[in-house]
Amino acid sequence: MTQSLSTVARYIRDRQDKTFRMKKLTSLGLSSRYRVDVFEGAKTTKATLLQSYQCGYKKEIFPLYKSYDTVNGAEQVVDKRQSFLNKRFFLIYLFIPAVVVTVGLYYVFKFFDGSAFVPDKKDESEFKSEISGNSVSSSGVGLTQGYPVSQTLTNSSVSSTWRIGGRLVKDDLSYVVLVNINGRVRIELLNDFSFNGLYMSGFVDGEKVTVWSGSLSSSGTGG
């Protein structure tokens, strides 16, 4: 048994069949376990490595173990960096990656779940109030005061005032633009309208509104 093969006589090394190298697993924080590397011959290279396995010191003989062969030798751990199971290792290689992966998975799940794109009801109500007030559209036409929309009407006459003029999308919300012969513009949520192919209709002020409803000219002819 020796700590260095260079101290073994050459004529003995030439006759060695196998070399067993024991190393304590200090880097893993396991001072009571060790790894055994078995090499062919006297050379301890990767090419001559036959096998590796781990063993543990028996409790009854571990206090008698010494990793030195001198009389006054003493074994002390003077540098904690030899163990990767320290605070820095846990912070850099375990804690931070775990937090990054967790946050990434959370946002990926929200992205595919669609919950991240649900508009806030408060923002929706504020935006609707802003549009139905005294705002001005991009075309310069003043928007009129909003009117309550009936949600339970099933049968009604066709509106002679309003007709559907287009659609408006803002902040992930869709609206229907209503216009009349006087150039007044009114905005209603798209949820209050139904589709049948390319045909769209809805109820406003108790009357049915479509793309062909309302007055088409100043003479008041219905469309």
LOBA-16572 format. One record per residue (C-alpha): residue number from 0; x, y negated, z negated; residue in one letter. Coordinates in nm, 3 decimals, always signed. Layout:
<sites>
<site NUM,<X,Y,Z>,'a'>
...
</sites>
This chain:
<sites>
<site 0,<+0.000,+0.000,+0.000>,'m'>
<site 1,<+0.140,-0.336,+0.100>,'t'>
<site 2,<+0.021,-0.685,+0.184>,'q'>
<site 3,<+0.238,-0.713,+0.495>,'s'>
<site 4,<+0.335,-0.446,+0.747>,'l'>
<site 5,<+0.662,-0.627,+0.808>,'s'>
<site 6,<+0.785,-0.507,+0.469>,'t'>
<site 7,<+0.746,-0.144,+0.577>,'v'>
<site 8,<+1.055,+0.016,+0.719>,'a'>
<site 9,<+1.056,+0.049,+1.098>,'r'>
<site 10,<+1.120,+0.423,+1.099>,'y'>
<site 11,<+0.807,+0.464,+0.883>,'i'>
<site 12,<+0.592,+0.237,+1.104>,'r'>
<site 13,<+0.689,+0.441,+1.409>,'d'>
<site 14,<+0.541,+0.747,+1.239>,'r'>
<site 15,<+0.217,+0.587,+1.117>,'q'>
<site 16,<-0.098,+0.755,+1.248>,'d'>
<site 17,<-0.352,+0.498,+1.123>,'k'>
<site 18,<-0.344,+0.165,+0.945>,'t'>
<site 19,<-0.621,+0.058,+0.706>,'f'>
<site 20,<-0.661,-0.315,+0.645>,'r'>
<site 21,<-0.884,-0.428,+0.356>,'m'>
<site 22,<-1.015,-0.782,+0.338>,'k'>
<site 23,<-1.240,-0.936,+0.073>,'k'>
<site 24,<-1.557,-1.098,+0.208>,'l'>
<site 25,<-1.481,-1.431,+0.045>,'t'>
<site 26,<-1.609,-1.629,+0.340>,'s'>
<site 27,<-1.950,-1.471,+0.286>,'l'>
<site 28,<-1.948,-1.549,-0.082>,'g'>
<site 29,<-1.925,-1.176,-0.166>,'l'>
<site 30,<-1.620,-1.142,-0.387>,'s'>
<site 31,<-1.717,-0.789,-0.498>,'s'>
<site 32,<-1.730,-0.647,-0.144>,'r'>
<site 33,<-1.464,-0.592,+0.119>,'y'>
<site 34,<-1.428,-0.491,+0.485>,'r'>
<site 35,<-1.211,-0.204,+0.602>,'v'>
<site 36,<-1.058,-0.223,+0.950>,'d'>
<site 37,<-0.908,+0.099,+1.084>,'v'>
<site 38,<-0.633,+0.066,+1.347>,'f'>
<site 39,<-0.450,+0.327,+1.547>,'e'>
<site 40,<-0.077,+0.331,+1.469>,'g'>
<site 41,<+0.102,+0.047,+1.297>,'a'>
<site 42,<-0.027,-0.242,+1.510>,'k'>
<site 43,<-0.331,-0.438,+1.383>,'t'>
<site 44,<-0.452,-0.575,+1.716>,'t'>
<site 45,<-0.796,-0.580,+1.872>,'k'>
<site 46,<-0.691,-0.317,+2.126>,'a'>
<site 47,<-0.594,-0.069,+1.854>,'t'>
<site 48,<-0.902,-0.128,+1.636>,'l'>
<site 49,<-1.091,+0.200,+1.590>,'l'>
<site 50,<-1.372,+0.103,+1.352>,'q'>
<site 51,<-1.480,-0.138,+1.078>,'s'>
<site 52,<-1.703,-0.082,+0.779>,'y'>
<site 53,<-1.785,-0.249,+0.448>,'q'>
<site 54,<-1.753,-0.122,+0.095>,'c'>
<site 55,<-1.820,-0.253,-0.252>,'g'>
<site 56,<-1.605,-0.238,-0.563>,'y'>
<site 57,<-1.743,-0.019,-0.839>,'k'>
<site 58,<-1.839,-0.218,-1.147>,'k'>
<site 59,<-1.626,-0.005,-1.376>,'e'>
<site 60,<-1.306,-0.060,-1.177>,'i'>
<site 61,<-1.361,-0.409,-1.034>,'f'>
<site 62,<-1.207,-0.587,-1.337>,'p'>
<site 63,<-0.888,-0.382,-1.276>,'l'>
<site 64,<-0.859,-0.486,-0.909>,'y'>
<site 65,<-0.569,-0.710,-0.809>,'k'>
<site 66,<-0.495,-0.849,-0.461>,'s'>
<site 67,<-0.126,-0.897,-0.538>,'y'>
<site 68,<+0.162,-0.665,-0.613>,'d'>
<site 69,<+0.376,-0.879,-0.845>,'t'>
<site 70,<+0.371,-0.869,-1.222>,'v'>
<site 71,<+0.283,-1.234,-1.287>,'n'>
<site 72,<+0.052,-1.283,-0.988>,'g'>
<site 73,<-0.293,-1.437,-1.029>,'a'>
<site 74,<-0.583,-1.470,-0.787>,'e'>
<site 75,<-0.767,-1.803,-0.781>,'q'>
<site 76,<-1.004,-1.964,-0.535>,'v'>
<site 77,<-0.863,-2.313,-0.483>,'v'>
<site 78,<-1.045,-2.413,-0.163>,'d'>
<site 79,<-1.422,-2.369,-0.137>,'k'>
<site 80,<-1.407,-2.438,+0.237>,'r'>
<site 81,<-1.306,-2.078,+0.296>,'q'>
<site 82,<-1.669,-1.985,+0.228>,'s'>
<site 83,<-1.918,-2.099,+0.490>,'f'>
<site 84,<-2.199,-2.050,+0.237>,'l'>
<site 85,<-2.151,-2.397,+0.091>,'n'>
<site 86,<-2.368,-2.707,+0.082>,'k'>
<site 87,<-2.231,-2.844,+0.406>,'r'>
<site 88,<-2.298,-2.517,+0.586>,'f'>
<site 89,<-2.658,-2.503,+0.466>,'f'>
<site 90,<-2.715,-2.867,+0.558>,'l'>
<site 91,<-2.563,-2.860,+0.907>,'i'>
<site 92,<-2.632,-2.507,+1.025>,'y'>
<site 93,<-2.950,-2.410,+0.841>,'l'>
<site 94,<-3.153,-2.701,+0.702>,'f'>
<site 95,<-3.124,-2.955,+0.986>,'i'>
<site 96,<-3.183,-2.701,+1.269>,'p'>
<site 97,<-3.479,-2.557,+1.076>,'a'>
<site 98,<-3.636,-2.903,+1.041>,'v'>
<site 99,<-3.575,-2.986,+1.409>,'v'>
<site 100,<-3.726,-2.656,+1.525>,'v'>
<site 101,<-4.028,-2.694,+1.295>,'t'>
<site 102,<-4.101,-3.049,+1.411>,'v'>
<site 103,<-4.051,-2.949,+1.775>,'g'>
<site 104,<-4.290,-2.654,+1.745>,'l'>
<site 105,<-4.546,-2.877,+1.574>,'y'>
<site 106,<-4.551,-3.131,+1.858>,'y'>
<site 107,<-4.546,-2.859,+2.125>,'v'>
<site 108,<-4.849,-2.698,+1.960>,'f'>
<site 109,<-5.030,-3.033,+1.941>,'k'>
<site 110,<-4.946,-3.100,+2.308>,'f'>
<site 111,<-5.096,-2.774,+2.433>,'f'>
<site 112,<-5.380,-2.786,+2.181>,'d'>
<site 113,<-5.485,-3.130,+2.304>,'g'>
<site 114,<-5.541,-3.276,+1.958>,'s'>
<site 115,<-5.265,-3.533,+2.012>,'a'>
<site 116,<-5.469,-3.696,+2.290>,'f'>
<site 117,<-5.799,-3.736,+2.102>,'v'>
<site 118,<-5.869,-4.112,+2.084>,'p'>
<site 119,<-5.936,-4.267,+1.748>,'d'>
<site 120,<-6.306,-4.339,+1.693>,'k'>
<site 121,<-6.222,-4.673,+1.537>,'k'>
<site 122,<-6.020,-4.780,+1.841>,'d'>
<site 123,<-6.298,-4.659,+2.069>,'e'>
<site 124,<-6.562,-4.864,+1.887>,'s'>
<site 125,<-6.341,-5.174,+1.880>,'e'>
<site 126,<-6.265,-5.143,+2.250>,'f'>
<site 127,<-6.632,-5.099,+2.335>,'k'>
<site 128,<-6.722,-5.405,+2.128>,'s'>
<site 129,<-6.453,-5.604,+2.304>,'e'>
<site 130,<-6.580,-5.505,+2.648>,'i'>
<site 131,<-6.947,-5.568,+2.563>,'s'>
<site 132,<-6.863,-5.915,+2.424>,'g'>
<site 133,<-6.748,-6.226,+2.604>,'n'>
<site 134,<-6.447,-6.066,+2.773>,'s'>
<site 135,<-6.349,-6.118,+3.133>,'v'>
<site 136,<-6.290,-5.832,+3.375>,'s'>
<site 137,<-5.992,-5.804,+3.607>,'s'>
<site 138,<-6.205,-5.935,+3.893>,'s'>
<site 139,<-6.290,-6.252,+3.696>,'g'>
<site 140,<-6.656,-6.155,+3.635>,'v'>
<site 141,<-6.781,-6.224,+3.282>,'g'>
<site 142,<-6.904,-5.918,+3.088>,'l'>
<site 143,<-7.245,-5.942,+2.926>,'t'>
<site 144,<-7.349,-5.853,+2.575>,'q'>
<site 145,<-7.395,-5.479,+2.523>,'g'>
<site 146,<-7.737,-5.319,+2.496>,'y'>
<site 147,<-7.832,-5.001,+2.307>,'p'>
<site 148,<-7.853,-4.691,+2.524>,'v'>
<site 149,<-8.133,-4.441,+2.468>,'s'>
<site 150,<-7.999,-4.092,+2.408>,'q'>
<site 151,<-8.332,-3.905,+2.409>,'t'>
<site 152,<-8.505,-4.025,+2.725>,'l'>
<site 153,<-8.584,-3.756,+2.978>,'t'>
<site 154,<-8.840,-3.918,+3.208>,'n'>
<site 155,<-8.820,-4.286,+3.304>,'s'>
<site 156,<-8.871,-4.520,+3.596>,'s'>
<site 157,<-8.578,-4.620,+3.814>,'v'>
<site 158,<-8.413,-4.942,+3.699>,'s'>
<site 159,<-8.477,-5.243,+3.921>,'s'>
<site 160,<-8.202,-5.441,+3.745>,'t'>
<site 161,<-7.891,-5.229,+3.718>,'w'>
<site 162,<-7.704,-5.001,+3.953>,'r'>
<site 163,<-7.378,-4.807,+3.919>,'i'>
<site 164,<-7.091,-5.002,+4.071>,'g'>
<site 165,<-6.792,-4.792,+3.975>,'g'>
<site 166,<-6.587,-4.643,+3.695>,'r'>
<site 167,<-6.328,-4.786,+3.455>,'l'>
<site 168,<-6.060,-4.596,+3.261>,'v'>
<site 169,<-5.869,-4.754,+2.973>,'k'>
<site 170,<-5.680,-4.596,+2.682>,'d'>
<site 171,<-5.794,-4.244,+2.780>,'d'>
<site 172,<-6.161,-4.353,+2.770>,'l'>
<site 173,<-6.387,-4.354,+3.076>,'s'>
<site 174,<-6.660,-4.609,+3.134>,'y'>
<site 175,<-6.929,-4.672,+3.397>,'v'>
<site 176,<-6.949,-5.022,+3.546>,'v'>
<site 177,<-7.305,-5.148,+3.603>,'l'>
<site 178,<-7.381,-5.452,+3.818>,'v'>
<site 179,<-7.694,-5.646,+3.914>,'n'>
<site 180,<-7.791,-5.891,+4.187>,'i'>
<site 181,<-7.683,-6.190,+3.978>,'n'>
<site 182,<-7.325,-6.063,+3.955>,'g'>
<site 183,<-7.351,-5.967,+3.592>,'r'>
<site 184,<-7.135,-5.672,+3.490>,'v'>
<site 185,<-7.213,-5.428,+3.212>,'r'>
<site 186,<-6.996,-5.148,+3.072>,'i'>
<site 187,<-7.129,-4.819,+2.931>,'e'>
<site 188,<-6.948,-4.506,+2.814>,'l'>
<site 189,<-6.926,-4.227,+3.070>,'l'>
<site 190,<-7.062,-3.985,+2.808>,'n'>
<site 191,<-7.408,-4.139,+2.855>,'d'>
<site 192,<-7.419,-4.032,+3.220>,'f'>
<site 193,<-7.462,-3.696,+3.391>,'s'>
<site 194,<-7.324,-3.554,+3.716>,'f'>
<site 195,<-7.482,-3.337,+3.982>,'n'>
<site 196,<-7.210,-3.291,+4.239>,'g'>
<site 197,<-7.124,-3.641,+4.363>,'l'>
<site 198,<-7.452,-3.776,+4.229>,'y'>
<site 199,<-7.423,-3.965,+3.896>,'m'>
<site 200,<-7.709,-4.103,+3.691>,'s'>
<site 201,<-7.789,-4.218,+3.340>,'g'>
<site 202,<-8.042,-4.406,+3.129>,'f'>
<site 203,<-7.997,-4.772,+3.037>,'v'>
<site 204,<-8.262,-4.970,+2.847>,'d'>
<site 205,<-8.509,-4.688,+2.899>,'g'>
<site 206,<-8.467,-4.684,+3.278>,'e'>
<site 207,<-8.281,-4.450,+3.510>,'k'>
<site 208,<-7.970,-4.597,+3.670>,'v'>
<site 209,<-7.799,-4.457,+3.981>,'t'>
<site 210,<-7.576,-4.585,+4.260>,'v'>
<site 211,<-7.889,-4.681,+4.460>,'w'>
<site 212,<-8.102,-4.830,+4.179>,'s'>
<site 213,<-8.138,-5.202,+4.106>,'g'>
<site 214,<-8.204,-5.490,+4.344>,'s'>
<site 215,<-7.998,-5.491,+4.662>,'l'>
<site 216,<-8.070,-5.852,+4.756>,'s'>
<site 217,<-8.186,-6.179,+4.604>,'s'>
<site 218,<-8.536,-6.111,+4.738>,'s'>
<site 219,<-8.569,-5.840,+4.475>,'g'>
<site 220,<-8.611,-5.540,+4.707>,'t'>
<site 221,<-8.545,-5.214,+4.531>,'g'>
<site 222,<-8.286,-4.973,+4.659>,'g'>
</sites>
